[in-house]
């Protein structure tokens, strides 16, 4: 299955992906006045000015570290989720960076054209974010202290292992929190931190 952002037979942009290997296809179509979505057995249409909120975030997973998600809350409906990667096989997820960026940008263009009062936000909810940052900082401090104690005791191999863990952990989790800072944005100014960069 190859996901695309193309003109469908009726001329509307379409984005498709598989959220899980066993699950059904997730399909989204930008009609002139409505977003048409089909996620497994669930589906429907919602006018652009009835989209209550959109949250863009960076959500890496074990099999794919370069993964981004758009969460959409239509008024009176449950949340819809659009991801930038698609399951292709048991051990492989396909990145759809260019298609995802194009679809999300076009969705925001249509929101603006419809005059929608959609709440546009990025990253994690504020409380969740700061709790996560506090835990992250505590783990970094504890790991650094362990590495220093090992070095002072001349346990160089232990110090090296702990130091390597510290560096990898700090980089990966640091990227997560850097990209997922809570914020608001305008439809014509989508933050680059919560969007994939094709080619990276």
C-alpha positions in Angstrom: 0.0 0.0 0.0 1.4 3.4 -1.0 -0.1 6.4 0.7 -0.4 9.6 -1.3 -1.6 13.2 -1.4 -3.2 13.3 -4.8 -6.1 14.6 -6.7 -8.7 11.8 -6.5 -11.1 11.1 -9.4 -13.4 13.9 -8.2 -10.5 16.4 -7.9 -10.2 16.4 -4.1 -6.9 16.0 -2.3 -6.7 12.6 -0.5 -4.3 11.2 2.2 -4.2 7.6 3.1 -2.2 5.5 5.6 -2.4 2.4 7.8 -2.4 3.1 11.5 -1.6 -0.6 12.4 -0.6 -3.7 10.5 -3.9 -5.5 11.2 -6.1 -2.4 11.1 -8.0 -1.0 8.1 -7.0 1.9 5.9 -7.4 5.4 7.2 -8.5 7.7 4.5 -9.0 11.5 4.5 -10.4 13.6 1.7 -10.6 17.4 1.5 -13.9 18.2 -0.1 -14.8 21.8 -1.0 -16.6 22.5 2.3 -16.0 19.4 4.4 -13.4 17.0 5.6 -14.4 13.4 4.7 -12.8 10.8 6.9 -12.8 7.0 7.1 -10.9 5.3 9.9 -11.6 1.5 9.8 -15.4 1.2 10.2 -15.8 4.7 11.5 -16.3 7.6 9.1 -18.1 10.8 8.4 -18.0 14.3 7.1 -17.5 17.5 9.0 -17.5 21.1 7.8 -14.2 23.0 8.2 -15.8 25.6 10.4 -17.0 22.7 12.7 -13.5 21.6 13.5 -13.2 22.6 17.2 -9.4 21.9 17.7 -6.3 20.6 16.1 -3.1 19.6 17.9 0.1 18.9 16.0 2.9 16.9 17.8 6.0 14.8 17.4 5.2 11.2 18.4 8.1 8.8 17.8 7.5 5.0 18.4 9.8 2.0 18.7 9.6 1.1 15.0 9.7 4.7 13.7 11.5 7.5 15.4 10.5 10.1 12.8 6.7 10.2 13.3 4.3 13.1 13.6 0.6 13.2 14.4 -2.3 15.6 13.9 -5.1 15.2 16.3 -8.4 16.7 15.2 -11.5 17.2 17.3 -14.7 17.8 15.3 -17.5 19.5 17.2 -19.8 16.7 18.6 -17.5 13.9 17.4 -14.7 11.9 18.8 -11.1 12.6 18.1 -9.6 11.8 14.6 -5.9 11.1 14.3 -3.7 11.5 11.2 -0.1 10.1 11.3 2.9 10.7 9.1 3.9 7.0 8.8 2.1 4.0 7.5 2.5 0.3 8.4 3.9 -1.6 5.4 4.9 -4.9 6.9 5.5 -6.4 10.4 9.0 -4.9 10.5 8.6 -1.8 8.4 6.8 1.5 8.6 6.8 3.8 5.6 7.4 7.5 6.1 5.0 9.8 4.2 6.6 13.1 5.0 5.9 15.0 1.8 2.3 13.7 1.6 1.6 14.5 5.2 3.0 18.0 5.1 1.1 18.8 1.9 -2.2 17.5 3.3 -1.9 19.2 6.7 -1.0 22.5 5.0 -3.9 22.3 2.6 -6.3 21.5 5.5 -5.1 24.6 7.3 -5.5 26.7 4.2 -9.2 25.5 3.9 -9.7 26.3 7.6 -8.6 29.8 7.1 -10.7 30.2 3.9 -13.8 29.0 5.8 -13.2 31.4 8.7 -13.1 28.6 11.2 -12.4 29.5 14.8 -10.4 26.3 15.3 -8.1 26.2 18.3 -4.7 25.4 16.9 -2.0 24.1 19.3 1.3 22.2 19.3 3.0 19.7 21.4 1.8 18.2 24.6 -0.8 19.6 27.0 0.8 22.1 29.4 0.5 20.1 32.6 1.7 16.8 31.0 4.6 18.6 29.3 6.0 20.2 32.5 5.6 17.0 34.6 7.5 15.2 31.8 10.2 17.8 31.8 10.6 17.6 35.6 10.9 13.8 35.5 13.4 14.0 32.5 15.6 16.5 34.5 15.6 14.3 37.6 16.7 11.2 35.5 19.4 13.3 33.8 20.7 14.5 37.2 20.7 11.0 38.7 22.5 9.5 35.6 25.1 12.3 35.6 25.7 11.8 39.3 26.2 8.0 38.8 28.7 8.6 36.0 30.7 11.1 38.1 30.8 8.7 41.1 32.0 5.9 38.8 34.7 8.1 37.4 35.9 9.2 40.8 36.2 5.5 41.8 38.3 4.8 38.7 35.6 2.5 37.3 36.2 3.7 33.8 34.2 1.1 31.9 31.1 1.7 34.1 31.6 5.4 33.7 31.8 5.1 29.9 28.7 3.0 29.7 26.7 5.3 31.9 28.0 8.3 30.0 27.0 6.8 26.7 23.5 6.1 28.1 23.3 9.6 29.4 24.2 11.1 25.9 21.7 8.9 24.0 18.9 9.4 26.5 19.5 13.2 26.7 19.5 13.5 22.9 16.4 11.4 22.1 14.2 12.6 25.0 15.5 16.1 24.7 14.4 16.2 21.1 11.0 14.9 22.1 10.5 17.7 24.6 12.0 20.4 22.4 9.6 19.5 19.5 6.6 19.1 21.8 6.7 22.4 23.6 3.1 23.6 24.2 2.1 26.5 22.0 -0.5 28.1 19.7 -0.1 29.0 16.0 -1.9 30.5 13.1 -3.2 28.5 10.1 -0.6 30.2 7.8 2.3 29.6 10.2 2.5 26.0 11.1 5.6 25.4 13.3 8.3 23.4 11.7 9.1 21.5 15.0 5.9 19.5 14.7 6.1 18.8 11.0 8.3 16.3 9.2 11.0 17.6 6.9 11.0 15.5 3.7 14.4 14.2 3.0 15.7 14.1 6.7 
